[in-house]
Amino acid sequence: MKADTHAGFAGTHLEFIAQSEAASRTIPPLWPLSSSVAVNPFLGQTDQSLAQVSAVLARVAGTRVTMPNSWYQTRIADGTITDEDLLKAFASAPAGGPDSVAALKAAAKAPDEAPIALPTIAELAKEASGIDWPGLIEDRIGTWAVGYFDAGQALWQATPGRDAFESWLVFARRDLTPEITGLTGFAATVADVPAWSRAALSLACDALHLTPDASATYFHQLLLGMGGWSQLARQRLWQAELRGGTDATTTDMLTIRLIWEQALLAQYAPQIATRWSEVRAIHATAPEPSAAQIAASLLQDAAEQAAQRALSRTLSAPVDASPQGRPALQAAFCIDVRSEVFRRALESLDPDVQTLGFAGFFGLATSHRDFASDIGEARLPVLLTPALHSTVSTTENAQSDQSTRLRARAERAWGRFKLAAVSSFAFVEATGPVYATKLLRDAFSLMAAPKVTALQPRFDDGFATADKIIAAATILRAMSLTDSFAPLVLLVGHGASVVNNPHASTLHCGACGGYRGDVNARLLAGMLNDADVRPGLAQLGIAIPDDTIFIGGLHDTTTDDVTLFENDTGSAAPKALIAKARGWLAAAGRIARTERALRLPRADAGAAIATRSIDWAETRPEWALAGCSAFIAAPRNRTRGKPLDGRAFLHDYDWTKDEGFGVLELILTAPVVVASWISLQYYGSVVAPDTFGAGNKLLHNVTGGVGVVEGNGGILRTGLPWQSVHDGTDFAHDPLRLSICLEAPADAVTDILARHPQVRALFDNRWLHLFLLNGQGHMAQRYVGDLEWQDIDRAAPAQTAPSPEVRHRQVA
C-alpha cells in the first residue's frame, strides 16, 4: 500500500529522496507540441557559471556547452573578436584557466577537448555483453511513455488514472522484450518492486551501492538521458507548483530508470562491478571545469563582448524623427524580435506613426476556450497561471457551436483510427483515391494556411467592470501608454501561418503560451473601447480621448501580413483612418519581407516569402527568433529607426512614469526571464544539438501528440530542429547569451535584483548580461555581479566597422 509519509526510511534513504527531488530540477520542463514554448535548457544550472556547467554536462551527457574552438578562432582571425574583447573577457577569468590573452588566443587554436560522459550501468553492461542495453531501455521506456503521456493520438492510454510508476509497473510486468533480449527474470524483479516509487528508489540505490554524494550527478545523468520523457514529467511538476501543489512524476521516471540499472547490475556484476565502483567514486566528487573548458567559456564571453560593442555602436547612432504632438497612428506589437523588423518598416513610412513594444499576451492572463472547443487554452506566459476566462461562444451561435464541436470530435476519432496500427493499412487501401486530390494539391504547394476565426472573443461574465478598470490602467501603465493617444491605436498580436509542421506552436507567441496573440489583443481592445471602462480610467489619471478607437490585429510573422479586426468595434471604427492604416501596414509588410528574404534560403525576392507559409515541404518557413541577442526596455525614441536587424526584443518603458518601479520589476521578473528562455534554447540547440536540439525535421515522427521522435522510437527530442538554427551551409543563429539593456536608475535595478535572487543569478553567473542606458539611449553602465556596476569607457578608440561578410554573420 502506498504511504504518504517517510516514516520507516533510514537517514540515507531520506537523503536519496531529497537528491531525487533536487535532480528533478536539474532538467528543463517540456511543453507538448500543441502549446510548445521555448525553455532554457540550463534552467537547473543557473546558479553556476558556464565553465562549471561545462564540467557537469561533460560528466553526465558528454557534451560541450560552447562552440568548437575553430568558431572562435575564425572570429578572432577576421577581426570580429578583437584584442579588446579578449582582454575584457580575460578580466573575469577564474583560477585554472589561461594566464594571459596570448594563452587565450592559443586556446582558440587548440584541438577541441572531446568530453566523454561517465558510463551508466547499462553502458557497462553493453560493453560486457555486446547487447545494446541503452538502446533497449530507450525503446521500452519510450513504448510505455508514449501511451502514458499521450495527448490524443493513441487509441487508448496506458493504465489511465494511475501515477507514472504504477502505470509502468503494470506495463513492465507483462513486457517480455527484456527477457527475450537476455535480461533474465526482469519481469519477476519488477514484480517484487514496492508500488511506491520513493520506496523503490531507495531500495534500488541500496542495490547499486550508491552514496548520497554520488547520487547527485548520477540522478541528473539518468533523467537527462531520457530526453523529453523526463522533461514532460518535469513540466507536470512545474504546472503543479504554479498551483501551489507538487507532482512526483519526475521521481517516478527516475525510479523506473534506476530499476533497469539495478536489474542489469544484478546480472552483470562479475564483469562490471569494479568499473562501476570507479564510476561511483567519480560521481561522489564535485565536477570541476578543466583548463580547456574555462578557456572556452572565456572565448564565449569575448564573442559576446564583440556583439555588445556592435550593439553599443548601433544604439549610439542618431534616431529617426518621432511624432511631434499627437500621433496619427499608434501600433503596439509584441516584444518578439520579428516585430522589430516590421515596426521599423512601419515607422519609416510616416513620422506621425508610432509603434510600441509590449509582451504579446498584453497583460491578460487568460484561459481561452475557442469556438467549438472544450479545452481552455492558457494564452499567457508559462511563468503565470490564468486569472481570467474568455470564449467566443455566444447565445447567437450556440447551435452552430454545438454542431461544430460534434464534427470536431468525429474528425479526431477518424484521425485516431487512421493512426492505429490495426487499421492504418486498411485505411490507406480504402481511402487512397479519395486522398489523391489532396496529396496533389499539397505537393504543388497549394495547401491552405490555417484560418483565424473572425468571431469576437469575450470575457466571461465574472470579470466585473471595476476589475476591468484596474486591469486596463495597470496594462496601460506597463505599456508606458498613458497619454498622447492617437485617434487609432492598433493592438497587434502575432502568429505564424505554416502547414505540415509539428513545431508550428514554436513559431507562435511565446508570451501567449505557444498560441497566436490575436485573442489577447482583441480582448484588450474591447476592454479599452468599453464605454463603462473609460470614465473609470479617467478617474485614475488616464484620459483616453473620445475619438480614440482601439482595434486588435494579428501580425503573421511568416508572411508579414497584418489582419485587423475592425468589426469588433461595430460602427465606431473610423473608416478613412483604417483604410490609411491598412495602406501603411501593407507597405510595411513589403519592406519587412524584402529584408527577411535576404536571410531565408531560396527567397531572393520579398514576394517569395508568402508562398513559404503554404508549402507543406518547406522546412524553414521563417527564422522565428533565430538571431536574437539583445533585449531593450526604453522609450521608443531611443531606438526608432536604428538597424537592429531583427535581433532585439523591444519593450517600451519610461522609468519617469513608473512610480515605485513596479513596472521595472515586472519587466525584469517576467519578460526578461521569458526572453532568456528563448535565447538560451537557441543557444543550447546550436552548441549541444544532440542533447538540447530536436534533430532533423525530415526524420521526425509525432508521437503521442506531445512531441517528436527521430525515426520510429526512442527518446522524445526536445529543443529546436536543426533546420531552425542552420541554413544548410552555416548557422542562422549565433549562440550569444542575451544582453539586457534598461533605461532606468541603477539603484532601482539593484534593489530589484537584491529582492529576486533567482533573477539575480542569471546575471551574476552571466547567463544574461545587464546594461543601463543613459538619457540618450547609449549603453552607459555594465552590471559586473554582486550588485555592482561599472561605467562603460566611452573614450575607448572606435573599432573599424566589420566587413559586409562579417556583418552578415553577426546578423545571422
NORKA-V73840 format. One record per residue. N is the residue number from 1. RES is the residue in three letters. OMEGA is omega in degrees with one decimal (none if undefined). D_FIRST is the distance of its C-alpha to the first C-alpha in Angstrom with 1 decimal. Layout:
BEGIN
n=(N	N)
res=(RES	RES)
omega=(OMEGA	OMEGA)
d_first=(D_FIRST	D_FIRST)
END
This chain:
BEGIN
n=(1	2	3	4	5	6	7	8	9	10	11	12	13	14	15	16	17	18	19	20	21	22	23	24	25	26	27	28	29	30	31	32	33	34	35	36	37	38	39	40	41	42	43	44	45	46	47	48	49	50	51	52	53	54	55	56	57	58	59	60	61	62	63	64	65	66	67	68	69	70	71	72	73	74	75	76	77	78	79	80	81	82	83	84	85	86	87	88	89	90	91	92	93	94	95	96	97	98	99	100	101	102	103	104	105	106	107	108	109	110	111	112	113	114	115	116	117	118	119	120	121	122	123	124	125	126	127	128	129	130	131	132	133	134	135	136	137	138	139	140	141	142	143	144	145	146	147	148	149	150	151	152	153	154	155	156	157	158	159	160	161	162	163	164	165	166	167	168	169	170	171	172	173	174	175	176	177	178	179	180	181	182	183	184	185	186	187	188	189	190	191	192	193	194	195	196	197	198	199	200	201	202	203	204	205	206	207	208	209	210	211	212	213	214	215	216	217	218	219	220	221	222	223	224	225	226	227	228	229	230	231	232	233	234	235	236	237	238	239	240	241	242	243	244	245	246	247	248	249	250	251	252	253	254	255	256	257	258	259	260	261	262	263	264	265	266	267	268	269	270	271	272	273	274	275	276	277	278	279	280	281	282	283	284	285	286	287	288	289	290	291	292	293	294	295	296	297	298	299	300	301	302	303	304	305	306	307	308	309	310	311	312	313	314	315	316	317	318	319	320	321	322	323	324	325	326	327	328	329	330	331	332	333	334	335	336	337	338	339	340	341	342	343	344	345	346	347	348	349	350	351	352	353	354	355	356	357	358	359	360	361	362	363	364	365	366	367	368	369	370	371	372	373	374	375	376	377	378	379	380	381	382	383	384	385	386	387	388	389	390	391	392	393	394	395	396	397	398	399	400	401	402	403	404	405	406	407	408	409	410	411	412	413	414	415	416	417	418	419	420	421	422	423	424	425	426	427	428	429	430	431	432	433	434	435	436	437	438	439	440	441	442	443	444	445	446	447	448	449	450	451	452	453	454	455	456	457	458	459	460	461	462	463	464	465	466	467	468	469	470	471	472	473	474	475	476	477	478	479	480	481	482	483	484	485	486	487	488	489	490	491	492	493	494	495	496	497	498	499	500	501	502	503	504	505	506	507	508	509	510	511	512	513	514	515	516	517	518	519	520	521	522	523	524	525	526	527	528	529	530	531	532	533	534	535	536	537	538	539	540	541	542	543	544	545	546	547	548	549	550	551	552	553	554	555	556	557	558	559	560	561	562	563	564	565	566	567	568	569	570	571	572	573	574	575	576	577	578	579	580	581	582	583	584	585	586	587	588	589	590	591	592	593	594	595	596	597	598	599	600	601	602	603	604	605	606	607	608	609	610	611	612	613	614	615	616	617	618	619	620	621	622	623	624	625	626	627	628	629	630	631	632	633	634	635	636	637	638	639	640	641	642	643	644	645	646	647	648	649	650	651	652	653	654	655	656	657	658	659	660	661	662	663	664	665	666	667	668	669	670	671	672	673	674	675	676	677	678	679	680	681	682	683	684	685	686	687	688	689	690	691	692	693	694	695	696	697	698	699	700	701	702	703	704	705	706	707	708	709	710	711	712	713	714	715	716	717	718	719	720	721	722	723	724	725	726	727	728	729	730	731	732	733	734	735	736	737	738	739	740	741	742	743	744	745	746	747	748	749	750	751	752	753	754	755	756	757	758	759	760	761	762	763	764	765	766	767	768	769	770	771	772	773	774	775	776	777	778	779	780	781	782	783	784	785	786	787	788	789	790	791	792	793	794	795	796	797	798	799	800	801	802	803	804	805	806	807	808	809	810	811	812)
res=(MET	LYS	ALA	ASP	THR	HIS	ALA	GLY	PHE	ALA	GLY	THR	HIS	LEU	GLU	PHE	ILE	ALA	GLN	SER	GLU	ALA	ALA	SER	ARG	THR	ILE	PRO	PRO	LEU	TRP	PRO	LEU	SER	SER	SER	VAL	ALA	VAL	ASN	PRO	PHE	LEU	GLY	GLN	THR	ASP	GLN	SER	LEU	ALA	GLN	VAL	SER	ALA	VAL	LEU	ALA	ARG	VAL	ALA	GLY	THR	ARG	VAL	THR	MET	PRO	ASN	SER	TRP	TYR	GLN	THR	ARG	ILE	ALA	ASP	GLY	THR	ILE	THR	ASP	GLU	ASP	LEU	LEU	LYS	ALA	PHE	ALA	SER	ALA	PRO	ALA	GLY	GLY	PRO	ASP	SER	VAL	ALA	ALA	LEU	LYS	ALA	ALA	ALA	LYS	ALA	PRO	ASP	GLU	ALA	PRO	ILE	ALA	LEU	PRO	THR	ILE	ALA	GLU	LEU	ALA	LYS	GLU	ALA	SER	GLY	ILE	ASP	TRP	PRO	GLY	LEU	ILE	GLU	ASP	ARG	ILE	GLY	THR	TRP	ALA	VAL	GLY	TYR	PHE	ASP	ALA	GLY	GLN	ALA	LEU	TRP	GLN	ALA	THR	PRO	GLY	ARG	ASP	ALA	PHE	GLU	SER	TRP	LEU	VAL	PHE	ALA	ARG	ARG	ASP	LEU	THR	PRO	GLU	ILE	THR	GLY	LEU	THR	GLY	PHE	ALA	ALA	THR	VAL	ALA	ASP	VAL	PRO	ALA	TRP	SER	ARG	ALA	ALA	LEU	SER	LEU	ALA	CYS	ASP	ALA	LEU	HIS	LEU	THR	PRO	ASP	ALA	SER	ALA	THR	TYR	PHE	HIS	GLN	LEU	LEU	LEU	GLY	MET	GLY	GLY	TRP	SER	GLN	LEU	ALA	ARG	GLN	ARG	LEU	TRP	GLN	ALA	GLU	LEU	ARG	GLY	GLY	THR	ASP	ALA	THR	THR	THR	ASP	MET	LEU	THR	ILE	ARG	LEU	ILE	TRP	GLU	GLN	ALA	LEU	LEU	ALA	GLN	TYR	ALA	PRO	GLN	ILE	ALA	THR	ARG	TRP	SER	GLU	VAL	ARG	ALA	ILE	HIS	ALA	THR	ALA	PRO	GLU	PRO	SER	ALA	ALA	GLN	ILE	ALA	ALA	SER	LEU	LEU	GLN	ASP	ALA	ALA	GLU	GLN	ALA	ALA	GLN	ARG	ALA	LEU	SER	ARG	THR	LEU	SER	ALA	PRO	VAL	ASP	ALA	SER	PRO	GLN	GLY	ARG	PRO	ALA	LEU	GLN	ALA	ALA	PHE	CYS	ILE	ASP	VAL	ARG	SER	GLU	VAL	PHE	ARG	ARG	ALA	LEU	GLU	SER	LEU	ASP	PRO	ASP	VAL	GLN	THR	LEU	GLY	PHE	ALA	GLY	PHE	PHE	GLY	LEU	ALA	THR	SER	HIS	ARG	ASP	PHE	ALA	SER	ASP	ILE	GLY	GLU	ALA	ARG	LEU	PRO	VAL	LEU	LEU	THR	PRO	ALA	LEU	HIS	SER	THR	VAL	SER	THR	THR	GLU	ASN	ALA	GLN	SER	ASP	GLN	SER	THR	ARG	LEU	ARG	ALA	ARG	ALA	GLU	ARG	ALA	TRP	GLY	ARG	PHE	LYS	LEU	ALA	ALA	VAL	SER	SER	PHE	ALA	PHE	VAL	GLU	ALA	THR	GLY	PRO	VAL	TYR	ALA	THR	LYS	LEU	LEU	ARG	ASP	ALA	PHE	SER	LEU	MET	ALA	ALA	PRO	LYS	VAL	THR	ALA	LEU	GLN	PRO	ARG	PHE	ASP	ASP	GLY	PHE	ALA	THR	ALA	ASP	LYS	ILE	ILE	ALA	ALA	ALA	THR	ILE	LEU	ARG	ALA	MET	SER	LEU	THR	ASP	SER	PHE	ALA	PRO	LEU	VAL	LEU	LEU	VAL	GLY	HIS	GLY	ALA	SER	VAL	VAL	ASN	ASN	PRO	HIS	ALA	SER	THR	LEU	HIS	CYS	GLY	ALA	CYS	GLY	GLY	TYR	ARG	GLY	ASP	VAL	ASN	ALA	ARG	LEU	LEU	ALA	GLY	MET	LEU	ASN	ASP	ALA	ASP	VAL	ARG	PRO	GLY	LEU	ALA	GLN	LEU	GLY	ILE	ALA	ILE	PRO	ASP	ASP	THR	ILE	PHE	ILE	GLY	GLY	LEU	HIS	ASP	THR	THR	THR	ASP	ASP	VAL	THR	LEU	PHE	GLU	ASN	ASP	THR	GLY	SER	ALA	ALA	PRO	LYS	ALA	LEU	ILE	ALA	LYS	ALA	ARG	GLY	TRP	LEU	ALA	ALA	ALA	GLY	ARG	ILE	ALA	ARG	THR	GLU	ARG	ALA	LEU	ARG	LEU	PRO	ARG	ALA	ASP	ALA	GLY	ALA	ALA	ILE	ALA	THR	ARG	SER	ILE	ASP	TRP	ALA	GLU	THR	ARG	PRO	GLU	TRP	ALA	LEU	ALA	GLY	CYS	SER	ALA	PHE	ILE	ALA	ALA	PRO	ARG	ASN	ARG	THR	ARG	GLY	LYS	PRO	LEU	ASP	GLY	ARG	ALA	PHE	LEU	HIS	ASP	TYR	ASP	TRP	THR	LYS	ASP	GLU	GLY	PHE	GLY	VAL	LEU	GLU	LEU	ILE	LEU	THR	ALA	PRO	VAL	VAL	VAL	ALA	SER	TRP	ILE	SER	LEU	GLN	TYR	TYR	GLY	SER	VAL	VAL	ALA	PRO	ASP	THR	PHE	GLY	ALA	GLY	ASN	LYS	LEU	LEU	HIS	ASN	VAL	THR	GLY	GLY	VAL	GLY	VAL	VAL	GLU	GLY	ASN	GLY	GLY	ILE	LEU	ARG	THR	GLY	LEU	PRO	TRP	GLN	SER	VAL	HIS	ASP	GLY	THR	ASP	PHE	ALA	HIS	ASP	PRO	LEU	ARG	LEU	SER	ILE	CYS	LEU	GLU	ALA	PRO	ALA	ASP	ALA	VAL	THR	ASP	ILE	LEU	ALA	ARG	HIS	PRO	GLN	VAL	ARG	ALA	LEU	PHE	ASP	ASN	ARG	TRP	LEU	HIS	LEU	PHE	LEU	LEU	ASN	GLY	GLN	GLY	HIS	MET	ALA	GLN	ARG	TYR	VAL	GLY	ASP	LEU	GLU	TRP	GLN	ASP	ILE	ASP	ARG	ALA	ALA	PRO	ALA	GLN	THR	ALA	PRO	SER	PRO	GLU	VAL	ARG	HIS	ARG	GLN	VAL	ALA)
omega=(-179.7	177.9	178.5	-178.3	176.4	-179.7	179.0	178.4	173.9	-179.3	178.8	178.4	177.2	177.1	177.3	179.3	177.7	179.0	178.8	178.1	175.7	179.8	178.2	-177.5	175.7	-179.7	-178.9	173.5	176.7	177.1	-179.3	-176.1	-175.7	-179.8	-175.4	176.2	178.1	179.5	175.5	-178.2	179.0	-174.9	-178.8	-177.3	-175.5	174.9	178.6	178.1	179.0	179.0	179.2	178.8	174.3	180.0	-179.3	-174.6	171.0	-179.3	-170.2	-176.8	-178.2	-175.7	170.6	173.8	171.9	-179.6	173.1	-178.8	-178.3	179.3	179.1	-179.6	178.1	-178.9	173.2	-177.0	-177.5	174.6	176.8	173.7	-177.0	175.1	177.8	178.1	179.4	-179.7	178.7	177.6	-178.5	-178.2	-180.0	-176.0	174.9	177.2	177.4	-179.6	178.8	-176.8	179.0	175.8	178.0	178.4	177.9	175.8	178.8	178.8	179.4	179.7	-175.7	173.9	179.7	172.3	-177.5	-179.2	178.0	-179.6	171.1	-179.7	169.3	176.4	178.7	179.2	175.1	178.0	176.1	178.3	-176.8	-170.9	-173.6	178.2	-178.0	179.7	177.0	178.9	178.8	179.7	176.6	-177.5	-174.7	176.8	178.3	179.2	177.6	-172.1	-178.3	175.8	-176.9	-176.8	-174.4	179.7	173.5	-178.4	-177.2	175.9	175.7	177.1	176.6	175.2	-179.7	178.2	178.6	173.3	-171.5	-175.8	177.6	179.2	-179.4	178.5	178.4	-179.7	-172.2	-179.6	179.7	-176.6	-177.4	-174.7	-179.6	-177.6	176.7	-179.7	176.8	179.7	-171.5	172.7	-176.5	-179.3	178.2	176.8	179.8	-179.1	-178.9	-176.5	175.1	-176.9	179.2	-170.8	-178.3	174.8	178.9	177.9	-178.5	-179.9	177.7	177.7	176.2	-178.4	-179.9	180.0	179.3	165.8	178.3	179.1	-178.5	-174.0	-172.1	-178.7	176.5	176.3	177.8	-178.7	-177.8	179.1	-179.5	-179.1	177.3	175.4	-173.6	-179.4	177.8	-179.7	170.2	176.8	178.4	178.0	175.9	176.8	178.5	-178.7	-179.4	-179.0	174.1	179.6	179.4	-179.5	177.9	-179.1	-174.3	-174.4	179.6	176.0	176.3	-179.4	178.1	-180.0	177.9	-178.4	178.6	-179.8	173.7	178.8	-179.6	-178.6	-179.5	178.0	179.4	-177.4	-172.3	-176.8	-179.0	-178.0	-168.4	-173.4	-178.6	179.7	179.6	176.6	177.9	179.1	178.1	-179.0	178.2	178.1	-177.7	178.6	178.3	177.9	177.8	-179.0	175.6	177.1	180.0	178.7	176.2	179.2	-179.9	178.6	177.3	175.9	175.7	178.6	178.4	176.8	179.0	173.8	179.1	178.8	179.0	177.0	177.1	178.0	179.2	178.7	179.2	-178.2	179.2	-179.6	178.2	179.0	174.3	179.8	177.3	178.1	174.7	-174.7	-175.5	177.9	174.2	-178.6	169.5	-179.8	179.4	179.5	172.9	178.4	179.7	-176.3	178.6	178.5	-177.7	-179.5	-177.7	-179.3	179.8	178.5	-178.4	-178.6	180.0	-175.6	-176.8	-179.7	179.4	175.3	179.1	174.7	178.9	177.2	-179.5	-179.9	-166.0	173.9	174.9	173.0	-177.7	180.0	-167.1	166.2	-171.5	173.2	-176.0	-178.2	177.2	179.5	175.7	-170.2	174.7	180.0	-178.9	-176.3	-176.9	178.4	-177.8	173.8	-172.4	172.8	-178.4	176.1	-177.4	177.9	-179.9	-179.7	171.7	-178.1	179.7	-179.6	-175.6	-176.8	-176.2	-178.6	177.6	179.3	-178.0	-179.1	178.7	177.3	-179.4	178.5	179.5	179.2	178.7	178.7	178.6	179.3	178.5	178.1	178.4	177.8	178.9	-174.7	-174.0	-178.4	-174.8	-174.2	-170.6	-178.1	177.1	179.4	-178.9	-179.1	-173.5	-171.3	-179.2	179.7	-179.4	-175.3	-177.5	-179.5	179.3	-179.1	178.7	179.8	-179.6	-177.3	178.5	171.5	-179.9	178.6	-178.3	176.5	179.2	-179.9	173.7	-176.8	177.8	-179.4	-175.5	175.4	-179.7	173.7	172.6	-173.0	-176.7	-178.4	-173.2	-179.2	-179.8	178.2	177.5	-179.3	179.4	-180.0	-179.2	179.1	179.7	-178.7	-179.4	177.4	177.9	177.0	-172.7	178.6	-176.8	178.1	178.9	179.0	175.3	174.9	179.2	178.3	178.5	173.7	-166.1	170.5	179.2	176.7	-177.2	175.2	176.7	-179.5	176.7	-175.6	-179.6	180.0	-176.9	-176.4	178.4	177.7	178.0	-172.0	177.6	178.6	177.4	176.3	-179.7	175.7	174.1	-176.1	-175.9	-177.1	-178.6	179.5	-178.5	177.4	179.6	178.0	178.9	-179.7	-177.9	173.8	-174.5	-178.3	177.5	-177.2	-171.6	176.8	177.4	176.6	179.1	178.0	177.9	175.3	178.6	-176.8	178.1	-179.5	-178.7	-176.2	179.0	178.1	175.0	179.1	176.2	179.6	178.7	175.1	175.8	-173.8	176.6	-177.4	-174.5	167.5	177.5	175.5	175.9	-177.9	-175.4	179.0	176.3	-174.6	-178.1	-176.1	-174.7	-175.0	178.3	-170.7	-176.9	-179.2	177.3	178.5	177.8	178.7	178.4	177.3	176.8	-178.1	179.1	179.0	178.2	178.0	179.0	179.4	-178.2	179.0	179.5	179.0	-177.9	-178.9	180.0	-177.0	-173.0	176.2	176.3	178.1	-174.8	179.5	-178.2	-178.0	-178.1	-176.6	-172.8	-176.5	-179.8	-176.7	-178.3	178.5	-174.3	179.9	-176.3	-179.8	178.6	-179.5	175.3	-179.7	-179.5	-176.1	176.6	-178.1	-177.7	-178.8	-178.0	174.4	-176.0	174.7	-175.1	173.1	-176.8	-177.6	172.9	-175.2	-173.7	176.4	-177.2	-173.4	179.8	166.3	178.7	-178.1	-172.1	165.5	-176.6	179.9	176.7	179.0	177.0	-173.3	-179.9	177.9	-172.3	-179.4	-178.8	177.5	175.9	178.9	178.0	178.5	178.0	179.8	-176.7	-174.9	179.7	-177.8	179.2	179.7	177.7	178.2	178.5	177.0	-179.8	-178.1	-176.0	172.1	175.7	179.0	-177.9	-179.5	177.7	-173.1	-178.0	-174.0	-179.7	-178.5	-172.4	177.9	-175.4	178.0	-172.6	179.2	-174.7	-179.2	-173.6	168.2	176.7	-179.0	179.1	-175.7	-174.3	-175.7	-178.4	168.1	178.0	-173.7	-173.9	177.4	-179.9	-175.7	174.8	-177.8	-178.0	177.8	-174.7	173.6	-179.4	-178.7	178.3	-177.3	-175.4	-176.5	-178.0	178.3	-176.3	179.2	172.9	179.4	171.0	-177.3	-179.4	176.0	-167.7	173.4	-178.4	-178.7	-178.3	168.7	-176.4	177.9	-178.9	-178.2	-178.7	179.4	179.9	-179.6	-179.9	178.7	-179.4	-177.8	-179.4	-173.6	-179.5	176.0	179.3	-178.9	178.1	-179.3	-179.7	-179.2	171.5	168.1	170.8	173.3	-174.4	179.3	171.6	176.4	175.1	-175.7	176.0	-179.5	179.5	178.2	-171.3	-178.3	178.3	174.0	-175.7	178.5	178.7	177.4	179.5	-179.2	178.7	176.1	177.0	-177.3	-178.7	179.7	-179.3	-178.3	179.5	179.7	176.6	179.8	-179.6	178.4	177.8	-179.6	179.1	-179.6	178.3	-179.4	178.9	179.0	-178.2	none)
d_first=(0.0	3.8	6.4	10.0	11.9	13.5	13.7	13.9	15.3	18.8	21.6	22.1	18.6	19.1	22.3	20.8	18.5	21.7	23.7	21.4	21.8	25.5	25.7	24.4	27.6	29.9	30.0	31.5	30.0	31.2	32.1	32.3	35.8	36.4	36.6	36.9	38.2	39.4	37.0	38.1	36.6	37.1	35.2	33.0	36.1	38.6	38.6	40.3	43.7	44.5	45.5	42.2	40.2	42.5	41.3	37.6	37.8	40.1	37.5	34.4	36.3	39.8	41.4	44.2	44.0	47.8	50.4	52.3	55.1	57.7	56.6	57.6	60.7	62.0	61.8	63.5	66.2	67.0	67.0	63.9	62.5	65.3	65.9	65.4	61.9	61.1	62.6	60.4	57.3	58.3	58.7	54.9	54.4	51.9	52.7	52.5	53.9	57.5	60.2	62.6	63.1	64.8	61.8	59.6	62.0	61.9	58.1	58.5	60.7	58.4	56.3	52.7	50.1	47.5	44.1	41.8	38.0	36.3	34.8	31.1	29.9	30.2	33.8	34.5	33.2	35.5	38.4	37.7	37.1	39.0	36.0	35.2	31.5	31.5	32.9	30.5	27.5	29.1	29.7	26.2	24.4	27.2	26.8	23.2	23.7	26.8	24.8	21.9	24.4	27.0	29.2	31.0	32.5	30.1	30.4	26.6	23.8	21.1	17.9	18.8	16.4	13.7	13.7	15.8	13.5	11.5	15.1	16.5	14.1	15.3	18.8	19.0	17.9	20.9	23.3	26.0	28.1	27.0	27.7	30.9	32.0	31.4	28.0	27.3	23.9	22.2	20.1	19.0	18.2	16.0	14.3	13.4	12.0	8.5	7.1	7.7	11.5	12.6	11.1	12.6	15.7	16.3	16.1	18.4	20.8	21.1	21.9	24.5	26.0	25.9	27.0	26.2	29.8	29.7	26.5	28.3	30.7	28.6	25.7	28.5	30.0	26.9	26.2	30.0	30.2	28.0	30.7	30.1	26.5	25.2	27.8	26.6	23.2	25.2	27.0	23.9	23.3	27.1	27.0	24.0	25.8	29.0	27.3	26.0	22.4	20.5	18.8	16.6	18.1	20.5	18.1	16.2	19.6	20.4	17.3	18.4	21.8	20.9	19.2	22.6	24.4	22.4	23.2	26.8	27.4	26.2	28.7	31.6	31.3	34.8	36.5	34.7	33.3	36.5	36.8	33.1	33.8	36.8	34.8	32.2	35.1	36.6	33.3	33.3	36.6	37.4	39.0	42.8	45.1	47.9	51.5	51.5	48.4	50.1	53.3	51.6	50.1	53.6	55.1	52.6	53.6	57.2	56.7	55.2	58.2	60.4	58.7	58.9	62.6	63.2	61.2	63.3	66.5	65.4	64.5	67.9	69.8	71.6	69.7	70.9	72.5	70.2	71.0	73.6	73.0	70.9	69.2	70.0	66.4	63.2	60.2	56.8	54.7	51.4	51.5	50.6	53.0	54.2	55.5	57.8	59.9	60.3	61.0	63.7	65.3	65.3	66.8	69.5	70.9	72.1	72.1	71.2	67.8	65.0	61.4	58.4	55.0	51.7	48.1	47.9	45.4	48.3	46.1	44.3	40.5	40.3	37.7	40.1	39.7	42.4	44.5	42.7	39.3	36.1	34.7	35.5	36.8	36.3	40.0	39.7	38.9	35.3	35.6	35.8	34.0	36.0	37.8	40.0	39.8	42.6	43.5	46.6	46.0	48.7	50.1	52.9	50.7	47.8	48.9	49.4	46.0	44.3	46.1	45.5	41.7	41.8	43.9	41.6	38.6	40.7	41.7	38.1	37.2	40.3	39.5	36.1	37.8	40.3	37.7	35.6	36.2	37.1	39.8	41.1	44.0	45.0	45.0	47.4	49.6	49.8	50.2	52.0	55.4	54.0	52.6	55.8	57.4	54.3	54.1	57.8	57.7	54.8	56.6	59.7	57.8	58.2	54.6	54.4	52.7	49.9	51.4	50.9	50.6	53.6	51.8	51.7	48.3	47.9	45.7	43.7	45.4	43.2	45.2	47.9	51.4	51.2	48.0	49.8	52.7	50.7	48.8	52.1	53.7	50.8	50.9	54.7	54.8	52.2	54.4	57.5	59.0	60.4	64.1	66.7	64.9	66.5	67.5	64.9	61.5	59.2	55.5	54.5	51.0	50.6	48.9	49.8	51.1	49.8	48.9	46.9	45.0	41.2	41.7	43.8	41.6	42.3	45.9	45.4	45.0	42.3	42.9	42.0	38.7	40.2	42.0	45.8	47.3	49.5	47.3	47.1	50.8	51.8	49.6	51.2	54.7	54.2	53.1	56.1	58.5	57.2	60.2	58.0	56.5	59.7	61.3	58.2	58.3	62.0	61.2	58.8	61.6	61.0	63.8	63.5	67.0	67.4	68.4	65.3	62.9	59.5	58.5	55.3	55.5	53.7	54.8	54.0	53.7	54.4	57.6	58.6	59.3	58.6	57.8	58.8	57.5	60.6	60.1	57.3	60.1	62.2	65.9	65.8	65.5	68.7	69.7	72.2	70.0	67.1	69.4	70.6	67.0	66.2	69.1	68.0	64.5	65.8	68.1	65.4	63.3	66.1	66.5	62.8	62.5	65.5	63.9	60.6	62.3	63.6	60.1	58.7	59.5	61.9	62.6	66.1	67.0	65.3	65.6	63.4	60.4	59.8	59.5	56.6	54.3	54.8	55.0	51.9	52.7	53.1	50.6	52.1	52.9	53.1	52.2	49.9	49.6	50.8	53.2	51.7	52.7	53.5	52.4	55.2	54.9	58.5	61.1	62.0	65.6	64.4	63.3	65.3	67.0	65.7	64.7	61.0	60.6	57.3	55.5	54.9	52.5	54.9	53.7	56.5	56.4	59.2	58.3	61.3	59.7	56.3	56.5	53.9	52.8	49.8	50.5	50.9	47.5	46.0	47.7	46.5	42.9	42.5	45.2	45.8	42.1	41.9	45.1	43.7	40.8	43.3	45.7	43.1	41.5	45.0	45.5	42.4	43.2	46.6	46.1	42.8	42.8	40.6	37.8	38.3	40.4	39.7	42.2	44.9	44.9	46.7	43.7	41.0	38.8	36.7	33.1	30.5	33.0	31.6	33.7	35.9	35.7	38.9	39.6	37.1	33.8	32.2	31.3	31.9	35.2	35.6	38.7	42.1	43.7	46.5	49.0	48.1	49.4	52.0	55.0	55.4	57.9	56.7	54.0	54.2	52.2	53.2	50.0	51.0	48.8	49.7	52.6	52.1	55.4	55.6	58.7	57.6	58.5	57.0	56.1	54.0	52.1	51.6	50.2	47.7	46.5	46.1	43.8	41.7	40.7	38.7	41.9	44.1	42.1	43.1	46.7	46.6	45.0	47.4	45.0	47.5	51.0	52.4	56.0	58.0	60.9	64.1	66.1	67.5	64.1	64.7	62.1	63.1	60.2	57.4	54.1	53.9	50.6	49.8	51.2	54.6	57.1	60.0	63.1	63.8	67.2	69.2	72.2	70.7	72.9	72.1	70.6	72.2	70.6	68.7	70.1	69.1	67.0	65.1	64.8	63.3	60.7	59.9	59.5	57.3)
END
